[in-house]
Amino acid sequence: MCVFEKDLKIRYWEIDSSNRLTTKGFLKYLQDIANDHAEAIGYGFENISSTNLSWVLLNWKVQILRRPLISEVLHIKTWARMISKASSYRDFEIYDSNNNIICKASSKWALTNYTTHTLERISPEMRNAYGILDKSVFEINIDEKMQEPENSSLTFEYDIQRRDIDLNSHVNNLCYLDFAYEALPLDVYSSLDTSTIEIIYKRQLRYPNKIKCFYSNSDGKHIVTIKSDDLATTHAIISIY
């Protein structure tokens, strides 16, 4: 099963004030179909009790070409592009009802032991179950060495809430985008339409905790760095352009 596909209809809780799908809505769809694919071959969240394995997201690159409206039906495709010893690259495409591509994305995931949170080797059986499609949606891959710009300024602070925690007992991946949007200047946030988002997850966030978000405009990219309260740990870097 190299390519996994599904259709979905945009609901009202996934749209913005202009009735268009939010960026968080796009990422939610991508995250959900990745798990649906894993569950279809026996390695999803519902299978943790038997496999004791969990996929942890390391980074995203998502390009939004058009924001669809409420009630539009979308078709989503995903596949494993490259699998190494303990990690896998996964790409995505989202099409509208006219078969126009409106979003493409690439991601990297690490396979971990759900109990110990340590890396696990991807077995030949798992590799064969996923299959590999040698197709990349981007000519330039995810910037896995993205760094915080030197001229960042503090724009947002936040106490992690219990509602932010997911199945893996850490802050859900989608929450980092919420934090980044709160850290953007209002004029930047208001002007975002179609865009590219890159997220590098560096260190897991847990509850209770406090974060500080730093913003910089660097070479036309709006970059938010999420750090611990004492600034000793960088939890994530988000680039929007």
One Martini backbone bead per residue (centre of mass of N, CA, C, O) as a GRO file, in nm:
protein
  241
    1MET     BB    1   0.072   0.053   0.031
    2CYS     BB    2   0.189   0.336  -0.083
    3VAL     BB    3  -0.093   0.478  -0.134
    4PHE     BB    4  -0.295   0.694   0.059
    5GLU     BB    5  -0.659   0.753   0.055
    6LYS     BB    6  -0.893   1.041   0.094
    7ASP     BB    7  -1.201   1.184   0.186
    8LEU     BB    8  -1.326   1.525   0.261
    9LYS     BB    9  -1.515   1.758   0.462
   10ILE     BB   10  -1.556   2.077   0.535
   11ARG     BB   11  -1.585   2.230   0.842
   12TYR     BB   12  -1.670   2.491   1.048
   13TRP     BB   13  -1.425   2.437   1.266
   14GLU     BB   14  -1.197   2.481   1.005
   15ILE     BB   15  -1.253   2.788   0.981
   16ASP     BB   16  -1.265   3.113   0.904
   17SER     BB   17  -1.405   3.432   0.857
   18SER     BB   18  -1.394   3.341   0.525
   19ASN     BB   19  -1.460   3.022   0.497
   20ARG     BB   20  -1.166   2.907   0.531
   21LEU     BB   21  -0.915   2.708   0.554
   22THR     BB   22  -0.695   2.652   0.781
   23THR     BB   23  -0.380   2.576   0.863
   24LYS     BB   24  -0.455   2.381   1.089
   25GLY     BB   25  -0.643   2.215   0.910
   26PHE     BB   26  -0.433   2.106   0.723
   27LEU     BB   27  -0.254   1.967   0.941
   28LYS     BB   28  -0.472   1.782   1.047
   29TYR     BB   29  -0.515   1.619   0.790
   30LEU     BB   30  -0.224   1.514   0.771
   31GLN     BB   31  -0.208   1.377   1.047
   32ASP     BB   32  -0.454   1.186   1.008
   33ILE     BB   33  -0.361   1.032   0.748
   34ALA     BB   34  -0.106   0.914   0.869
   35ASN     BB   35  -0.261   0.743   1.080
   36ASP     BB   36  -0.448   0.592   0.887
   37HIS     BB   37  -0.223   0.446   0.743
   38ALA     BB   38  -0.106   0.304   0.991
   39GLU     BB   39  -0.369   0.153   1.071
   40ALA     BB   40  -0.407  -0.010   0.800
   41ILE     BB   41  -0.111  -0.171   0.883
   42GLY     BB   42  -0.074  -0.177   1.222
   43TYR     BB   43   0.073   0.139   1.326
   44GLY     BB   44  -0.114   0.294   1.507
   45PHE     BB   45  -0.268   0.416   1.782
   46GLU     BB   46  -0.463   0.159   1.805
   47ASN     BB   47  -0.182  -0.038   1.818
   48ILE     BB   48  -0.007   0.012   2.080
   49SER     BB   49  -0.087  -0.229   2.269
   50SER     BB   50   0.075  -0.433   2.062
   51THR     BB   51   0.347  -0.263   1.964
   52ASN     BB   52   0.475  -0.014   2.127
   53LEU     BB   53   0.436   0.210   1.897
   54SER     BB   54   0.555   0.546   1.786
   55TRP     BB   55   0.502   0.838   1.611
   56VAL     BB   56   0.730   1.115   1.564
   57LEU     BB   57   0.740   1.443   1.492
   58LEU     BB   58   0.997   1.656   1.341
   59ASN     BB   59   0.873   1.775   1.055
   60TRP     BB   60   0.774   2.049   0.832
   61LYS     BB   61   0.636   2.102   0.488
   62VAL     BB   62   0.399   2.359   0.381
   63GLN     BB   63   0.199   2.422   0.085
   64ILE     BB   64  -0.029   2.679   0.010
   65LEU     BB   65  -0.233   2.744  -0.283
   66ARG     BB   66  -0.531   2.699  -0.155
   67ARG     BB   67  -0.831   2.804   0.008
   68PRO     BB   68  -1.087   2.638   0.100
   69LEU     BB   69  -1.420   2.594   0.147
   70ILE     BB   70  -1.687   2.531   0.288
   71SER     BB   71  -1.788   2.195   0.189
   72GLU     BB   72  -1.560   2.100   0.059
   73VAL     BB   73  -1.410   1.840  -0.132
   74LEU     BB   74  -1.136   1.637  -0.050
   75HIS     BB   75  -0.818   1.497  -0.170
   76ILE     BB   76  -0.595   1.264  -0.012
   77LYS     BB   77  -0.237   1.205  -0.019
   78THR     BB   78  -0.004   0.937   0.088
   79TRP     BB   79   0.360   0.867   0.148
   80ALA     BB   80   0.644   0.687   0.154
   81ARG     BB   81   0.971   0.798   0.052
   82MET     BB   82   1.167   0.737   0.309
   83ILE     BB   83   1.361   0.475   0.478
   84SER     BB   84   1.520   0.419   0.770
   85LYS     BB   85   1.604   0.290   1.063
   86ALA     BB   86   1.406   0.530   1.247
   87SER     BB   87   1.290   0.675   0.981
   88SER     BB   88   1.047   0.891   0.792
   89TYR     BB   89   0.934   0.999   0.491
   90ARG     BB   90   0.642   1.217   0.420
   91ASP     BB   91   0.398   1.270   0.174
   92PHE     BB   92   0.168   1.523   0.022
   93GLU     BB   93  -0.172   1.561  -0.123
   94ILE     BB   94  -0.415   1.817  -0.220
   95TYR     BB   95  -0.744   1.805  -0.358
   96ASP     BB   96  -0.992   1.906  -0.543
   97SER     BB   97  -1.286   1.848  -0.729
   98ASN     BB   98  -1.094   1.940  -0.996
   99ASN     BB   99  -0.796   1.827  -0.953
  100ASN     BB  100  -0.656   2.045  -0.781
  101ILE     BB  101  -0.379   2.151  -0.634
  102ILE     BB  102  -0.364   2.300  -0.285
  103CYS     BB  103  -0.153   2.095  -0.144
  104LYS     BB  104   0.183   2.047  -0.006
  105ALA     BB  105   0.388   1.788   0.166
  106SER     BB  106   0.644   1.740   0.420
  107SER     BB  107   0.796   1.477   0.632
  108LYS     BB  108   0.926   1.370   0.962
  109TRP     BB  109   0.971   1.049   1.127
  110ALA     BB  110   0.982   0.876   1.441
  111LEU     BB  111   1.050   0.572   1.591
  112THR     BB  112   0.898   0.466   1.902
  113ASN     BB  113   0.885   0.384   2.225
  114TYR     BB  114   0.610   0.427   2.420
  115THR     BB  115   0.745   0.377   2.706
  116THR     BB  116   1.061   0.495   2.668
  117HIS     BB  117   1.111   0.701   2.416
  118THR     BB  118   1.276   0.538   2.218
  119LEU     BB  119   1.430   0.430   1.961
  120GLU     BB  120   1.328   0.241   1.668
  121ARG     BB  121   1.354  -0.007   1.456
  122ILE     BB  122   1.276  -0.066   1.133
  123SER     BB  123   1.121  -0.315   1.003
  124PRO     BB  124   1.073  -0.511   0.732
  125GLU     BB  125   0.767  -0.535   0.774
  126MET     BB  126   0.705  -0.232   0.784
  127ARG     BB  127   0.834  -0.152   0.517
  128ASN     BB  128   0.647  -0.335   0.342
  129ALA     BB  129   0.372  -0.216   0.433
  130TYR     BB  130   0.424   0.071   0.320
  131GLY     BB  131   0.624   0.135   0.133
  132ILE     BB  132   0.781   0.301  -0.162
  133LEU     BB  133   0.775   0.636  -0.298
  134ASP     BB  134   0.966   0.801  -0.551
  135LYS     BB  135   0.822   1.100  -0.438
  136SER     BB  136   0.860   1.450  -0.455
  137VAL     BB  137   0.701   1.766  -0.388
  138PHE     BB  138   0.998   1.880  -0.363
  139GLU     BB  139   1.299   2.016  -0.461
  140ILE     BB  140   1.316   2.138  -0.173
  141ASN     BB  141   1.374   2.043   0.120
  142ILE     BB  142   1.384   2.028   0.432
  143ASP     BB  143   1.507   2.243   0.687
  144GLU     BB  144   1.699   2.077   0.933
  145LYS     BB  145   1.898   2.356   1.001
  146MET     BB  146   1.731   2.550   1.136
  147GLN     BB  147   1.769   2.882   1.270
  148GLU     BB  148   1.795   3.130   1.484
  149PRO     BB  149   1.788   3.441   1.474
  150GLU     BB  150   1.962   3.712   1.618
  151ASN     BB  151   1.699   3.935   1.597
  152SER     BB  152   1.514   3.844   1.816
  153SER     BB  153   1.186   3.892   1.973
  154LEU     BB  154   0.977   3.919   2.230
  155THR     BB  155   0.602   3.833   2.193
  156PHE     BB  156   0.543   3.552   2.364
  157GLU     BB  157   0.362   3.401   2.639
  158TYR     BB  158   0.322   3.060   2.793
  159ASP     BB  159   0.110   2.831   2.958
  160ILE     BB  160   0.080   2.517   2.976
  161GLN     BB  161  -0.190   2.309   2.905
  162ARG     BB  162  -0.380   2.029   2.933
  163ARG     BB  163  -0.513   2.064   2.639
  164ASP     BB  164  -0.219   2.028   2.485
  165ILE     BB  165  -0.227   1.728   2.538
  166ASP     BB  166  -0.147   1.407   2.427
  167LEU     BB  167  -0.095   1.071   2.389
  168ASN     BB  168   0.233   1.128   2.447
  169SER     BB  169   0.244   1.353   2.685
  170HIS     BB  170   0.250   1.600   2.486
  171VAL     BB  171   0.255   1.851   2.288
  172ASN     BB  172   0.089   1.914   2.026
  173ASN     BB  173   0.184   1.993   1.711
  174LEU     BB  174  -0.045   2.213   1.653
  175CYS     BB  175   0.025   2.417   1.885
  176TYR     BB  176   0.277   2.555   1.761
  177LEU     BB  177   0.117   2.722   1.559
  178ASP     BB  178  -0.038   2.887   1.762
  179PHE     BB  179   0.209   3.020   1.892
  180ALA     BB  180   0.319   3.154   1.635
  181TYR     BB  181   0.070   3.333   1.570
  182GLU     BB  182   0.085   3.495   1.841
  183ALA     BB  183   0.388   3.610   1.769
  184LEU     BB  184   0.283   3.770   1.551
  185PRO     BB  185   0.226   4.029   1.395
  186LEU     BB  186  -0.071   4.153   1.301
  187ASP     BB  187  -0.001   4.228   1.002
  188VAL     BB  188   0.106   3.950   0.932
  189TYR     BB  189  -0.134   3.772   1.008
  190SER     BB  190  -0.347   3.928   0.820
  191SER     BB  191  -0.172   3.858   0.539
  192LEU     BB  192  -0.225   3.568   0.540
  193ASP     BB  193  -0.253   3.305   0.301
  194THR     BB  194  -0.071   3.194   0.107
  195SER     BB  195   0.177   2.943   0.212
  196THR     BB  196   0.477   2.860   0.390
  197ILE     BB  197   0.556   2.589   0.623
  198GLU     BB  198   0.807   2.550   0.878
  199ILE     BB  199   0.885   2.274   1.110
  200ILE     BB  200   1.091   2.234   1.405
  201TYR     BB  201   1.132   1.970   1.630
  202LYS     BB  202   1.345   1.956   1.920
  203ARG     BB  203   1.159   1.963   2.196
  204GLN     BB  204   0.962   1.850   2.415
  205LEU     BB  205   0.645   1.930   2.557
  206ARG     BB  206   0.523   1.980   2.888
  207TYR     BB  207   0.333   1.924   3.178
  208PRO     BB  208   0.439   2.176   3.324
  209ASN     BB  209   0.488   2.498   3.149
  210LYS     BB  210   0.701   2.753   2.991
  211ILE     BB  211   0.696   2.995   2.725
  212LYS     BB  212   0.898   3.158   2.466
  213CYS     BB  213   0.849   3.391   2.195
  214PHE     BB  214   1.035   3.456   1.893
  215TYR     BB  215   1.076   3.724   1.657
  216SER     BB  216   1.148   3.726   1.291
  217ASN     BB  217   1.271   3.900   0.997
  218SER     BB  218   1.416   3.680   0.746
  219ASP     BB  219   1.440   3.702   0.423
  220GLY     BB  220   1.106   3.702   0.419
  221LYS     BB  221   1.088   3.548   0.695
  222HIS     BB  222   0.877   3.422   0.949
  223ILE     BB  223   1.025   3.376   1.272
  224VAL     BB  224   0.968   3.127   1.528
  225THR     BB  225   1.085   3.084   1.864
  226ILE     BB  226   1.069   2.816   2.098
  227LYS     BB  227   1.109   2.851   2.450
  228SER     BB  228   1.206   2.836   2.744
  229ASP     BB  229   1.190   3.030   3.021
  230ASP     BB  230   1.524   3.011   3.053
  231LEU     BB  231   1.643   2.963   2.743
  232ALA     BB  232   1.786   2.667   2.730
  233THR     BB  233   1.545   2.573   2.535
  234THR     BB  234   1.462   2.449   2.214
  235HIS     BB  235   1.153   2.340   2.075
  236ALA     BB  236   1.104   2.544   1.819
  237ILE     BB  237   1.083   2.618   1.457
  238ILE     BB  238   0.914   2.877   1.264
  239SER     BB  239   0.839   2.914   0.913
  240ILE     BB  240   0.698   3.197   0.724
  241TYR     BB  241   0.630   3.255   0.341
   0.00000   0.00000   0.00000
